[in-house]
Amino acid sequence: SEHSKVSIPGITIPDVVSGYAYRTPDAEALVCGDQRLTWSQFVTRSTRGANALIRARLNKGDKVCLLMANSAEVAVMMKATPCLN
């Protein structure tokens, strides 16, 4: 429906996550089974994931497929992937 569309130009999901990490770094961001990550931990792990993709020579515009079981790492890599330059 028309009311469910939200558009905030210039703001991306990585921007939102980074904003939470900046404002509330120690707040709980993710719970998956017994694993819990704060916003700071989530961003740190996502940055490591993005760096791993870059080291694997992936670039902006490359297609990435994640074949992973449900886990905190899936969310981390979903945040990491758009960070390719």
PDB file with SEQRES, HELIX, SHEET and CRYST1 records, atoms N, CA, C and O in Angstrom:
SEQRES   1 A   85  SER GLU HIS SER LYS VAL SER ILE PRO GLY ILE THR ILE          
SEQRES   2 A   85  PRO ASP VAL VAL SER GLY TYR ALA TYR ARG THR PRO ASP          
SEQRES   3 A   85  ALA GLU ALA LEU VAL CYS GLY ASP GLN ARG LEU THR TRP          
SEQRES   4 A   85  SER GLN PHE VAL THR ARG SER THR ARG GLY ALA ASN ALA          
SEQRES   5 A   85  LEU ILE ARG ALA ARG LEU ASN LYS GLY ASP LYS VAL CYS          
SEQRES   6 A   85  LEU LEU MET ALA ASN SER ALA GLU VAL ALA VAL MET MET          
SEQRES   7 A   85  LYS ALA THR PRO CYS LEU ASN                                  
HELIX    1 AA1 GLU A    2  SER A    4  5                                   3    
HELIX    2 AA2 ILE A   13  ARG A   23  1                                  11    
HELIX    3 AA3 TRP A   39  ARG A   55  1                                  17    
HELIX    4 AA4 ALA A   72  ALA A   80  1                                   9    
HELIX    5 AA5 THR A   81  CYS A   83  5                                   3    
SHEET    1 AA1 2 GLU A  28  CYS A  32  0                                        
SHEET    2 AA1 2 GLN A  35  THR A  38 -1                                        
CRYST1    1.000    1.000    1.000  90.00  90.00  90.00 P 1           1          
ATOM      1  N   SER A   1       0.832  -1.185   0.000  1.00  0.00           N  
ATOM      2  CA  SER A   1       0.000   0.000   0.000  1.00  0.00           C  
ATOM      3  C   SER A   1       0.876   1.248   0.000  1.00  0.00           C  
ATOM      4  O   SER A   1       2.060   1.196   0.335  1.00  0.00           O  
ATOM      5  N   GLU A   2       0.291   2.331  -0.370  1.00  0.00           N  
ATOM      6  CA  GLU A   2       1.011   3.603  -0.456  1.00  0.00           C  
ATOM      7  C   GLU A   2       1.586   4.039   0.884  1.00  0.00           C  
ATOM      8  O   GLU A   2       2.656   4.647   0.922  1.00  0.00           O  
ATOM      9  N   HIS A   3       0.900   3.740   1.986  1.00  0.00           N  
ATOM     10  CA  HIS A   3       1.334   4.160   3.309  1.00  0.00           C  
ATOM     11  C   HIS A   3       2.516   3.360   3.842  1.00  0.00           C  
ATOM     12  O   HIS A   3       3.206   3.809   4.757  1.00  0.00           O  
ATOM     13  N   SER A   4       2.757   2.177   3.277  1.00  0.00           N  
ATOM     14  CA  SER A   4       3.840   1.338   3.786  1.00  0.00           C  
ATOM     15  C   SER A   4       5.179   1.664   3.140  1.00  0.00           C  
ATOM     16  O   SER A   4       6.205   1.125   3.554  1.00  0.00           O  
ATOM     17  N   LYS A   5       5.193   2.527   2.143  1.00  0.00           N  
ATOM     18  CA  LYS A   5       6.441   2.885   1.480  1.00  0.00           C  
ATOM     19  C   LYS A   5       7.148   3.977   2.264  1.00  0.00           C  
ATOM     20  O   LYS A   5       6.578   5.031   2.546  1.00  0.00           O  
ATOM     21  N   VAL A   6       8.410   3.703   2.614  1.00  0.00           N  
ATOM     22  CA  VAL A   6       9.206   4.680   3.336  1.00  0.00           C  
ATOM     23  C   VAL A   6      10.434   4.965   2.492  1.00  0.00           C  
ATOM     24  O   VAL A   6      11.153   4.045   2.101  1.00  0.00           O  
ATOM     25  N   SER A   7      10.673   6.221   2.216  1.00  0.00           N  
ATOM     26  CA  SER A   7      11.834   6.584   1.415  1.00  0.00           C  
ATOM     27  C   SER A   7      12.585   7.715   2.096  1.00  0.00           C  
ATOM     28  O   SER A   7      12.054   8.810   2.289  1.00  0.00           O  
ATOM     29  N   ILE A   8      13.822   7.432   2.454  1.00  0.00           N  
ATOM     30  CA  ILE A   8      14.671   8.450   3.054  1.00  0.00           C  
ATOM     31  C   ILE A   8      15.911   8.534   2.162  1.00  0.00           C  
ATOM     32  O   ILE A   8      16.850   7.758   2.335  1.00  0.00           O  
ATOM     33  N   PRO A   9      15.920   9.469   1.210  1.00  0.00           N  
ATOM     34  CA  PRO A   9      17.026   9.536   0.253  1.00  0.00           C  
ATOM     35  C   PRO A   9      18.380   9.699   0.938  1.00  0.00           C  
ATOM     36  O   PRO A   9      18.529  10.481   1.876  1.00  0.00           O  
ATOM     37  N   GLY A  10      19.355   8.949   0.452  1.00  0.00           N  
ATOM     38  CA  GLY A  10      20.719   9.101   0.947  1.00  0.00           C  
ATOM     39  C   GLY A  10      21.056   8.298   2.177  1.00  0.00           C  
ATOM     40  O   GLY A  10      22.214   8.290   2.597  1.00  0.00           O  
ATOM     41  N   ILE A  11      20.089   7.617   2.777  1.00  0.00           N  
ATOM     42  CA  ILE A  11      20.370   6.826   3.970  1.00  0.00           C  
ATOM     43  C   ILE A  11      20.255   5.349   3.597  1.00  0.00           C  
ATOM     44  O   ILE A  11      19.235   4.904   3.070  1.00  0.00           O  
ATOM     45  N   THR A  12      21.315   4.605   3.881  1.00  0.00           N  
ATOM     46  CA  THR A  12      21.346   3.183   3.564  1.00  0.00           C  
ATOM     47  C   THR A  12      21.278   2.355   4.848  1.00  0.00           C  
ATOM     48  O   THR A  12      21.432   2.889   5.946  1.00  0.00           O  
ATOM     49  N   ILE A  13      21.048   1.058   4.704  1.00  0.00           N  
ATOM     50  CA  ILE A  13      21.028   0.180   5.875  1.00  0.00           C  
ATOM     51  C   ILE A  13      22.367   0.234   6.611  1.00  0.00           C  
ATOM     52  O   ILE A  13      22.374   0.346   7.837  1.00  0.00           O  
ATOM     53  N   PRO A  14      23.518   0.156   5.896  1.00  0.00           N  
ATOM     54  CA  PRO A  14      24.789   0.293   6.621  1.00  0.00           C  
ATOM     55  C   PRO A  14      24.892   1.619   7.394  1.00  0.00           C  
ATOM     56  O   PRO A  14      25.478   1.657   8.475  1.00  0.00           O  
ATOM     57  N   ASP A  15      24.324   2.711   6.842  1.00  0.00           N  
ATOM     58  CA  ASP A  15      24.326   3.996   7.562  1.00  0.00           C  
ATOM     59  C   ASP A  15      23.526   3.900   8.859  1.00  0.00           C  
ATOM     60  O   ASP A  15      23.955   4.405   9.897  1.00  0.00           O  
ATOM     61  N   VAL A  16      22.382   3.260   8.798  1.00  0.00           N  
ATOM     62  CA  VAL A  16      21.525   3.124   9.981  1.00  0.00           C  
ATOM     63  C   VAL A  16      22.233   2.294  11.050  1.00  0.00           C  
ATOM     64  O   VAL A  16      22.253   2.665  12.223  1.00  0.00           O  
ATOM     65  N   VAL A  17      22.818   1.156  10.627  1.00  0.00           N  
ATOM     66  CA  VAL A  17      23.526   0.291  11.574  1.00  0.00           C  
ATOM     67  C   VAL A  17      24.690   1.049  12.208  1.00  0.00           C  
ATOM     68  O   VAL A  17      24.882   0.990  13.423  1.00  0.00           O  
ATOM     69  N   SER A  18      25.460   1.753  11.398  1.00  0.00           N  
ATOM     70  CA  SER A  18      26.590   2.520  11.926  1.00  0.00           C  
ATOM     71  C   SER A  18      26.126   3.604  12.885  1.00  0.00           C  
ATOM     72  O   SER A  18      26.807   3.895  13.868  1.00  0.00           O  
ATOM     73  N   GLY A  19      24.973   4.204  12.607  1.00  0.00           N  
ATOM     74  CA  GLY A  19      24.422   5.217  13.506  1.00  0.00           C  
ATOM     75  C   GLY A  19      24.078   4.640  14.866  1.00  0.00           C  
ATOM     76  O   GLY A  19      24.366   5.251  15.895  1.00  0.00           O  
ATOM     77  N   TYR A  20      23.462   3.463  14.876  1.00  0.00           N  
ATOM     78  CA  TYR A  20      23.159   2.805  16.152  1.00  0.00           C  
ATOM     79  C   TYR A  20      24.451   2.467  16.892  1.00  0.00           C  
ATOM     80  O   TYR A  20      24.541   2.638  18.107  1.00  0.00           O  
ATOM     81  N   ALA A  21      25.450   1.987  16.149  1.00  0.00           N  
ATOM     82  CA  ALA A  21      26.728   1.629  16.780  1.00  0.00           C  
ATOM     83  C   ALA A  21      27.392   2.858  17.385  1.00  0.00           C  
ATOM     84  O   ALA A  21      28.047   2.765  18.423  1.00  0.00           O  
ATOM     85  N   TYR A  22      27.227   3.996  16.746  1.00  0.00           N  
ATOM     86  CA  TYR A  22      27.826   5.229  17.256  1.00  0.00           C  
ATOM     87  C   TYR A  22      27.089   5.718  18.506  1.00  0.00           C  
ATOM     88  O   TYR A  22      27.714   6.112  19.490  1.00  0.00           O  
ATOM     89  N   ARG A  23      25.740   5.688  18.453  1.00  0.00           N  
ATOM     90  CA  ARG A  23      24.944   6.233  19.553  1.00  0.00           C  
ATOM     91  C   ARG A  23      24.823   5.275  20.738  1.00  0.00           C  
ATOM     92  O   ARG A  23      24.822   5.712  21.889  1.00  0.00           O  
ATOM     93  N   THR A  24      24.723   3.983  20.466  1.00  0.00           N  
ATOM     94  CA  THR A  24      24.494   3.007  21.536  1.00  0.00           C  
ATOM     95  C   THR A  24      25.378   1.768  21.314  1.00  0.00           C  
ATOM     96  O   THR A  24      24.860   0.674  21.092  1.00  0.00           O  
ATOM     97  N   PRO A  25      26.700   1.934  21.373  1.00  0.00           N  
ATOM     98  CA  PRO A  25      27.604   0.830  21.025  1.00  0.00           C  
ATOM     99  C   PRO A  25      27.439  -0.419  21.884  1.00  0.00           C  
ATOM    100  O   PRO A  25      27.690  -1.524  21.404  1.00  0.00           O  
ATOM    101  N   ASP A  26      27.027  -0.274  23.130  1.00  0.00           N  
ATOM    102  CA  ASP A  26      26.934  -1.422  24.025  1.00  0.00           C  
ATOM    103  C   ASP A  26      25.534  -2.021  24.106  1.00  0.00           C  
ATOM    104  O   ASP A  26      25.319  -3.002  24.817  1.00  0.00           O  
ATOM    105  N   ALA A  27      24.582  -1.437  23.382  1.00  0.00           N  
ATOM    106  CA  ALA A  27      23.222  -1.969  23.373  1.00  0.00           C  
ATOM    107  C   ALA A  27      23.176  -3.238  22.521  1.00  0.00           C  
ATOM    108  O   ALA A  27      23.942  -3.383  21.568  1.00  0.00           O  
ATOM    109  N   GLU A  28      22.296  -4.127  22.862  1.00  0.00           N  
ATOM    110  CA  GLU A  28      22.148  -5.379  22.134  1.00  0.00           C  
ATOM    111  C   GLU A  28      21.557  -5.116  20.751  1.00  0.00           C  
ATOM    112  O   GLU A  28      20.514  -4.476  20.620  1.00  0.00           O  
ATOM    113  N   ALA A  29      22.232  -5.615  19.734  1.00  0.00           N  
ATOM    114  CA  ALA A  29      21.798  -5.403  18.358  1.00  0.00           C  
ATOM    115  C   ALA A  29      21.218  -6.656  17.735  1.00  0.00           C  
ATOM    116  O   ALA A  29      20.313  -6.583  16.904  1.00  0.00           O  
ATOM    117  N   LEU A  30      21.740  -7.807  18.136  1.00  0.00           N  
ATOM    118  CA  LEU A  30      21.389  -9.044  17.455  1.00  0.00           C  
ATOM    119  C   LEU A  30      21.377 -10.199  18.444  1.00  0.00           C  
ATOM    120  O   LEU A  30      22.295 -10.359  19.249  1.00  0.00           O  
ATOM    121  N   VAL A  31      20.323 -10.998  18.368  1.00  0.00           N  
ATOM    122  CA  VAL A  31      20.233 -12.210  19.180  1.00  0.00           C  
ATOM    123  C   VAL A  31      19.906 -13.345  18.225  1.00  0.00           C  
ATOM    124  O   VAL A  31      18.919 -13.296  17.491  1.00  0.00           O  
ATOM    125  N   CYS A  32      20.747 -14.366  18.247  1.00  0.00           N  
ATOM    126  CA  CYS A  32      20.527 -15.546  17.404  1.00  0.00           C  
ATOM    127  C   CYS A  32      20.881 -16.773  18.237  1.00  0.00           C  
ATOM    128  O   CYS A  32      22.056 -17.095  18.414  1.00  0.00           O  
ATOM    129  N   GLY A  33      19.864 -17.449  18.743  1.00  0.00           N  
ATOM    130  CA  GLY A  33      20.116 -18.567  19.645  1.00  0.00           C  
ATOM    131  C   GLY A  33      20.803 -18.056  20.902  1.00  0.00           C  
ATOM    132  O   GLY A  33      20.310 -17.141  21.562  1.00  0.00           O  
ATOM    133  N   ASP A  34      21.935 -18.648  21.227  1.00  0.00           N  
ATOM    134  CA  ASP A  34      22.700 -18.224  22.405  1.00  0.00           C  
ATOM    135  C   ASP A  34      23.645 -17.065  22.110  1.00  0.00           C  
ATOM    136  O   ASP A  34      24.229 -16.488  23.028  1.00  0.00           O  
ATOM    137  N   GLN A  35      23.795 -16.727  20.846  1.00  0.00           N  
ATOM    138  CA  GLN A  35      24.745 -15.672  20.472  1.00  0.00           C  
ATOM    139  C   GLN A  35      24.086 -14.303  20.529  1.00  0.00           C  
ATOM    140  O   GLN A  35      22.992 -14.099  20.003  1.00  0.00           O  
ATOM    141  N   ARG A  36      24.771 -13.373  21.175  1.00  0.00           N  
ATOM    142  CA  ARG A  36      24.292 -12.000  21.299  1.00  0.00           C  
ATOM    143  C   ARG A  36      25.417 -11.059  20.889  1.00  0.00           C  
ATOM    144  O   ARG A  36      26.564 -11.228  21.301  1.00  0.00           O  
ATOM    145  N   LEU A  37      25.072 -10.062  20.068  1.00  0.00           N  
ATOM    146  CA  LEU A  37      26.067  -9.079  19.639  1.00  0.00           C  
ATOM    147  C   LEU A  37      25.573  -7.680  19.973  1.00  0.00           C  
ATOM    148  O   LEU A  37      24.395  -7.368  19.798  1.00  0.00           O  
ATOM    149  N   THR A  38      26.476  -6.850  20.453  1.00  0.00           N  
ATOM    150  CA  THR A  38      26.163  -5.431  20.634  1.00  0.00           C  
ATOM    151  C   THR A  38      26.294  -4.749  19.268  1.00  0.00           C  
ATOM    152  O   THR A  38      26.798  -5.343  18.314  1.00  0.00           O  
ATOM    153  N   TRP A  39      25.839  -3.503  19.186  1.00  0.00           N  
ATOM    154  CA  TRP A  39      25.983  -2.756  17.936  1.00  0.00           C  
ATOM    155  C   TRP A  39      27.454  -2.617  17.563  1.00  0.00           C  
ATOM    156  O   TRP A  39      27.808  -2.734  16.390  1.00  0.00           O  
ATOM    157  N   SER A  40      28.298  -2.374  18.532  1.00  0.00           N  
ATOM    158  CA  SER A  40      29.728  -2.238  18.268  1.00  0.00           C  
ATOM    159  C   SER A  40      30.309  -3.544  17.723  1.00  0.00           C  
ATOM    160  O   SER A  40      31.060  -3.527  16.749  1.00  0.00           O  
ATOM    161  N   GLN A  41      29.969  -4.665  18.341  1.00  0.00           N  
ATOM    162  CA  GLN A  41      30.457  -5.959  17.864  1.00  0.00           C  
ATOM    163  C   GLN A  41      29.934  -6.269  16.466  1.00  0.00           C  
ATOM    164  O   GLN A  41      30.660  -6.804  15.627  1.00  0.00           O  
ATOM    165  N   PHE A  42      28.671  -5.930  16.222  1.00  0.00           N  
ATOM    166  CA  PHE A  42      28.062  -6.177  14.915  1.00  0.00           C  
ATOM    167  C   PHE A  42      28.805  -5.414  13.819  1.00  0.00           C  
ATOM    168  O   PHE A  42      29.113  -5.975  12.767  1.00  0.00           O  
ATOM    169  N   VAL A  43      29.091  -4.144  14.064  1.00  0.00           N  
ATOM    170  CA  VAL A  43      29.804  -3.334  13.069  1.00  0.00           C  
ATOM    171  C   VAL A  43      31.242  -3.825  12.900  1.00  0.00           C  
ATOM    172  O   VAL A  43      31.747  -3.879  11.779  1.00  0.00           O  
ATOM    173  N   THR A  44      31.902  -4.180  13.997  1.00  0.00           N  
ATOM    174  CA  THR A  44      33.272  -4.690  13.909  1.00  0.00           C  
ATOM    175  C   THR A  44      33.320  -5.956  13.055  1.00  0.00           C  
ATOM    176  O   THR A  44      34.180  -6.088  12.185  1.00  0.00           O  
ATOM    177  N   ARG A  45      32.403  -6.879  13.302  1.00  0.00           N  
ATOM    178  CA  ARG A  45      32.380  -8.128  12.531  1.00  0.00           C  
ATOM    179  C   ARG A  45      32.011  -7.878  11.076  1.00  0.00           C  
ATOM    180  O   ARG A  45      32.550  -8.529  10.181  1.00  0.00           O  
ATOM    181  N   SER A  46      31.096  -6.938  10.828  1.00  0.00           N  
ATOM    182  CA  SER A  46      30.724  -6.608   9.451  1.00  0.00           C  
ATOM    183  C   SER A  46      31.902  -5.994   8.698  1.00  0.00           C  
ATOM    184  O   SER A  46      32.105  -6.277   7.517  1.00  0.00           O  
ATOM    185  N   THR A  47      32.664  -5.166   9.375  1.00  0.00           N  
ATOM    186  CA  THR A  47      33.847  -4.566   8.749  1.00  0.00           C  
ATOM    187  C   THR A  47      34.861  -5.645   8.398  1.00  0.00           C  
ATOM    188  O   THR A  47      35.454  -5.619   7.320  1.00  0.00           O  
ATOM    189  N   ARG A  48      35.057  -6.592   9.308  1.00  0.00           N  
ATOM    190  CA  ARG A  48      35.961  -7.717   9.014  1.00  0.00           C  
ATOM    191  C   ARG A  48      35.451  -8.513   7.814  1.00  0.00           C  
ATOM    192  O   ARG A  48      36.235  -8.920   6.956  1.00  0.00           O  
ATOM    193  N   GLY A  49      34.143  -8.732   7.755  1.00  0.00           N  
ATOM    194  CA  GLY A  49      33.560  -9.462   6.624  1.00  0.00           C  
ATOM    195  C   GLY A  49      33.758  -8.720   5.318  1.00  0.00           C  
ATOM    196  O   GLY A  49      34.104  -9.328   4.305  1.00  0.00           O  
ATOM    197  N   ALA A  50      33.539  -7.397   5.328  1.00  0.00           N  
ATOM    198  CA  ALA A  50      33.741  -6.595   4.119  1.00  0.00           C  
ATOM    199  C   ALA A  50      35.202  -6.649   3.688  1.00  0.00           C  
ATOM    200  O   ALA A  50      35.495  -6.770   2.499  1.00  0.00           O  
ATOM    201  N   ASN A  51      36.119  -6.560   4.649  1.00  0.00           N  
ATOM    202  CA  ASN A  51      37.545  -6.633   4.321  1.00  0.00           C  
ATOM    203  C   ASN A  51      37.911  -7.989   3.729  1.00  0.00           C  
ATOM    204  O   ASN A  51      38.748  -8.065   2.830  1.00  0.00           O  
ATOM    205  N   ALA A  52      37.294  -9.060   4.222  1.00  0.00           N  
ATOM    206  CA  ALA A  52      37.553 -10.391   3.671  1.00  0.00           C  
ATOM    207  C   ALA A  52      37.066 -10.471   2.224  1.00  0.00           C  
ATOM    208  O   ALA A  52      37.739 -11.057   1.376  1.00  0.00           O  
ATOM    209  N   LEU A  53      35.909  -9.892   1.939  1.00  0.00           N  
ATOM    210  CA  LEU A  53      35.404  -9.883   0.568  1.00  0.00           C  
ATOM    211  C   LEU A  53      36.324  -9.078  -0.349  1.00  0.00           C  
ATOM    212  O   LEU A  53      36.578  -9.473  -1.487  1.00  0.00           O  
ATOM    213  N   ILE A  54      36.815  -7.960   0.151  1.00  0.00           N  
ATOM    214  CA  ILE A  54      37.741  -7.134  -0.642  1.00  0.00           C  
ATOM    215  C   ILE A  54      39.042  -7.889  -0.895  1.00  0.00           C  
ATOM    216  O   ILE A  54      39.577  -7.845  -2.003  1.00  0.00           O  
ATOM    217  N   ARG A  55      39.558  -8.582   0.122  1.00  0.00           N  
ATOM    218  CA  ARG A  55      40.770  -9.390  -0.060  1.00  0.00           C  
ATOM    219  C   ARG A  55      40.555 -10.509  -1.078  1.00  0.00           C  
ATOM    220  O   ARG A  55      41.495 -10.944  -1.743  1.00  0.00           O  
ATOM    221  N   ALA A  56      39.303 -10.972  -1.193  1.00  0.00           N  
ATOM    222  CA  ALA A  56      38.969 -12.000  -2.175  1.00  0.00           C  
ATOM    223  C   ALA A  56      38.766 -11.388  -3.569  1.00  0.00           C  
ATOM    224  O   ALA A  56      38.349 -12.066  -4.508  1.00  0.00           O  
ATOM    225  N   ARG A  57      39.069 -10.098  -3.674  1.00  0.00           N  
ATOM    226  CA  ARG A  57      39.024  -9.340  -4.934  1.00  0.00           C  
ATOM    227  C   ARG A  57      37.615  -9.075  -5.456  1.00  0.00           C  
ATOM    228  O   ARG A  57      37.410  -8.913  -6.660  1.00  0.00           O  
ATOM    229  N   LEU A  58      36.647  -9.032  -4.544  1.00  0.00           N  
ATOM    230  CA  LEU A  58      35.304  -8.625  -4.933  1.00  0.00           C  
ATOM    231  C   LEU A  58      35.255  -7.109  -4.970  1.00  0.00           C  
ATOM    232  O   LEU A  58      35.921  -6.440  -4.179  1.00  0.00           O  
ATOM    233  N   ASN A  59      34.473  -6.572  -5.881  1.00  0.00           N  
ATOM    234  CA  ASN A  59      34.359  -5.126  -6.049  1.00  0.00           C  
ATOM    235  C   ASN A  59      32.898  -4.709  -6.075  1.00  0.00           C  
ATOM    236  O   ASN A  59      31.999  -5.542  -6.193  1.00  0.00           O  
ATOM    237  N   LYS A  60      32.678  -3.413  -5.964  1.00  0.00           N  
ATOM    238  CA  LYS A  60      31.337  -2.855  -6.047  1.00  0.00           C  
ATOM    239  C   LYS A  60      30.703  -3.316  -7.353  1.00  0.00           C  
ATOM    240  O   LYS A  60      31.322  -3.241  -8.414  1.00  0.00           O  
ATOM    241  N   GLY A  61      29.473  -3.791  -7.266  1.00  0.00           N  
ATOM    242  CA  GLY A  61      28.757  -4.247  -8.444  1.00  0.00           C  
ATOM    243  C   GLY A  61      28.846  -5.752  -8.674  1.00  0.00           C  
ATOM    244  O   GLY A  61      28.055  -6.312  -9.433  1.00  0.00           O  
ATOM    245  N   ASP A  62      29.806  -6.411  -8.020  1.00  0.00           N  
ATOM    246  CA  ASP A  62      29.904  -7.867  -8.137  1.00  0.00           C  
ATOM    247  C   ASP A  62      28.712  -8.515  -7.432  1.00  0.00           C  
ATOM    248  O   ASP A  62      28.202  -7.992  -6.441  1.00  0.00           O  
ATOM    249  N   LYS A  63      28.285  -9.641  -7.952  1.00  0.00           N  
ATOM    250  CA  LYS A  63      27.186 -10.369  -7.319  1.00  0.00           C  
ATOM    251  C   LYS A  63      27.768 -11.293  -6.254  1.00  0.00           C  
ATOM    252  O   LYS A  63      28.795 -11.940  -6.462  1.00  0.00           O  
ATOM    253  N   VAL A  64      27.090 -11.339  -5.111  1.00  0.00           N  
ATOM    254  CA  VAL A  64      27.530 -12.164  -3.985  1.00  0.00           C  
ATOM    255  C   VAL A  64      26.360 -13.045  -3.560  1.00  0.00           C  
ATOM    256  O   VAL A  64      25.233 -12.571  -3.418  1.00  0.00           O  
ATOM    257  N   CYS A  65      26.633 -14.309  -3.362  1.00  0.00           N  
ATOM    258  CA  CYS A  65      25.623 -15.249  -2.880  1.00  0.00           C  
ATOM    259  C   CYS A  65      26.090 -15.781  -1.524  1.00  0.00           C  
ATOM    260  O   CYS A  65      27.223 -16.245  -1.390  1.00  0.00           O  
ATOM    261  N   LEU A  66      25.225 -15.712  -0.537  1.00  0.00           N  
ATOM    262  CA  LEU A  66      25.532 -16.251   0.778  1.00  0.00           C  
ATOM    263  C   LEU A  66      24.772 -17.559   0.946  1.00  0.00           C  
ATOM    264  O   LEU A  66      23.541 -17.575   0.948  1.00  0.00           O  
ATOM    265  N   LEU A  67      25.499 -18.637   1.084  1.00  0.00           N  
ATOM    266  CA  LEU A  67      24.887 -19.932   1.335  1.00  0.00           C  
ATOM    267  C   LEU A  67      25.297 -20.327   2.741  1.00  0.00           C  
ATOM    268  O   LEU A  67      26.339 -20.946   2.958  1.00  0.00           O  
ATOM    269  N   MET A  68      24.441 -19.948   3.700  1.00  0.00           N  
ATOM    270  CA  MET A  68      24.769 -20.119   5.106  1.00  0.00           C  
ATOM    271  C   MET A  68      23.523 -20.537   5.866  1.00  0.00           C  
ATOM    272  O   MET A  68      22.405 -20.183   5.491  1.00  0.00           O  
ATOM    273  N   ALA A  69      23.721 -21.286   6.927  1.00  0.00           N  
ATOM    274  CA  ALA A  69      22.616 -21.606   7.830  1.00  0.00           C  
ATOM    275  C   ALA A  69      22.225 -20.342   8.593  1.00  0.00           C  
ATOM    276  O   ALA A  69      23.023 -19.412   8.711  1.00  0.00           O  
ATOM    277  N   ASN A  70      21.003 -20.310   9.107  1.00  0.00           N  
ATOM    278  CA  ASN A  70      20.574 -19.166   9.915  1.00  0.00           C  
ATOM    279  C   ASN A  70      21.550 -18.986  11.068  1.00  0.00           C  
ATOM    280  O   ASN A  70      21.783 -19.905  11.853  1.00  0.00           O  
ATOM    281  N   SER A  71      22.115 -17.791  11.157  1.00  0.00           N  
ATOM    282  CA  SER A  71      23.097 -17.508  12.195  1.00  0.00           C  
ATOM    283  C   SER A  71      23.323 -16.004  12.257  1.00  0.00           C  
ATOM    284  O   SER A  71      22.873 -15.253  11.391  1.00  0.00           O  
ATOM    285  N   ALA A  72      24.020 -15.590  13.284  1.00  0.00           N  
ATOM    286  CA  ALA A  72      24.400 -14.178  13.390  1.00  0.00           C  
ATOM    287  C   ALA A  72      25.298 -13.784  12.226  1.00  0.00           C  
ATOM    288  O   ALA A  72      25.265 -12.639  11.774  1.00  0.00           O  
ATOM    289  N   GLU A  73      26.103 -14.733  11.736  1.00  0.00           N  
ATOM    290  CA  GLU A  73      27.034 -14.443  10.651  1.00  0.00           C  
ATOM    291  C   GLU A  73      26.312 -14.056   9.357  1.00  0.00           C  
ATOM    292  O   GLU A  73      26.840 -13.279   8.561  1.00  0.00           O  
ATOM    293  N   VAL A  74      25.109 -14.597   9.145  1.00  0.00           N  
ATOM    294  CA  VAL A  74      24.334 -14.212   7.965  1.00  0.00           C  
ATOM    295  C   VAL A  74      24.042 -12.712   8.014  1.00  0.00           C  
ATOM    296  O   VAL A  74      24.256 -12.009   7.026  1.00  0.00           O  
ATOM    297  N   ALA A  75      23.559 -12.222   9.147  1.00  0.00           N  
ATOM    298  CA  ALA A  75      23.265 -10.798   9.287  1.00  0.00           C  
ATOM    299  C   ALA A  75      24.527  -9.968   9.147  1.00  0.00           C  
ATOM    300  O   ALA A  75      24.508  -8.913   8.513  1.00  0.00           O  
ATOM    301  N   VAL A  76      25.620 -10.430   9.727  1.00  0.00           N  
ATOM    302  CA  VAL A  76      26.903  -9.717   9.623  1.00  0.00           C  
ATOM    303  C   VAL A  76      27.310  -9.584   8.163  1.00  0.00           C  
ATOM    304  O   VAL A  76      27.695  -8.500   7.724  1.00  0.00           O  
ATOM    305  N   MET A  77      27.230 -10.671   7.407  1.00  0.00           N  
ATOM    306  CA  MET A  77      27.652 -10.625   6.003  1.00  0.00           C  
ATOM    307  C   MET A  77      26.665  -9.852   5.132  1.00  0.00           C  
ATOM    308  O   MET A  77      27.063  -9.262   4.128  1.00  0.00           O  
ATOM    309  N   MET A  78      25.394  -9.847   5.499  1.00  0.00           N  
ATOM    310  CA  MET A  78      24.428  -9.035   4.760  1.00  0.00           C  
ATOM    311  C   MET A  78      24.735  -7.549   4.931  1.00  0.00           C  
ATOM    312  O   MET A  78      24.503  -6.755   4.020  1.00  0.00           O  
ATOM    313  N   LYS A  79      25.251  -7.180   6.084  1.00  0.00           N  
ATOM    314  CA  LYS A  79      25.659  -5.792   6.311  1.00  0.00           C  
ATOM    315  C   LYS A  79      26.997  -5.518   5.634  1.00  0.00           C  
ATOM    316  O   LYS A  79      27.232  -4.404   5.166  1.00  0.00           O  
ATOM    317  N   ALA A  80      27.881  -6.517   5.575  1.00  0.00           N  
ATOM    318  CA  ALA A  80      29.224  -6.333   5.003  1.00  0.00           C  
ATOM    319  C   ALA A  80      29.188  -6.183   3.490  1.00  0.00           C  
ATOM    320  O   ALA A  80      29.943  -5.389   2.930  1.00  0.00           O  
ATOM    321  N   THR A  81      28.331  -6.924   2.832  1.00  0.00           N  
ATOM    322  CA  THR A  81      28.346  -6.974   1.371  1.00  0.00           C  
ATOM    323  C   THR A  81      28.132  -5.621   0.696  1.00  0.00           C  
ATOM    324  O   THR A  81      28.857  -5.320  -0.252  1.00  0.00           O  
ATOM    325  N   PRO A  82      27.188  -4.791   1.121  1.00  0.00           N  
ATOM    326  CA  PRO A  82      27.018  -3.492   0.450  1.00  0.00           C  
ATOM    327  C   PRO A  82      28.183  -2.523   0.678  1.00  0.00           C  
ATOM    328  O   PRO A  82      28.220  -1.456   0.065  1.00  0.00           O  
ATOM    329  N   CYS A  83      29.131  -2.877   1.547  1.00  0.00           N  
ATOM    330  CA  CYS A  83      30.237  -1.982   1.871  1.00  0.00           C  
ATOM    331  C   CYS A  83      31.407  -2.102   0.888  1.00  0.00           C  
ATOM    332  O   CYS A  83      32.435  -1.448   1.062  1.00  0.00           O  
ATOM    333  N   LEU A  84      31.250  -2.935  -0.139  1.00  0.00           N  
ATOM    334  CA  LEU A  84      32.333  -3.078  -1.124  1.00  0.00           C  
ATOM    335  C   LEU A  84      32.519  -1.764  -1.875  1.00  0.00           C  
ATOM    336  O   LEU A  84      31.551  -1.074  -2.193  1.00  0.00           O  
ATOM    337  N   ASN A  85      33.763  -1.435  -2.151  1.00  0.00           N  
ATOM    338  CA  ASN A  85      34.048  -0.196  -2.899  1.00  0.00           C  
ATOM    339  C   ASN A  85      34.368  -0.495  -4.324  1.00  0.00           C  
ATOM    340  O   ASN A  85      34.634   0.421  -5.103  1.00  0.00           O  
TER     341      ASN A  85                                                      
END                                                                             
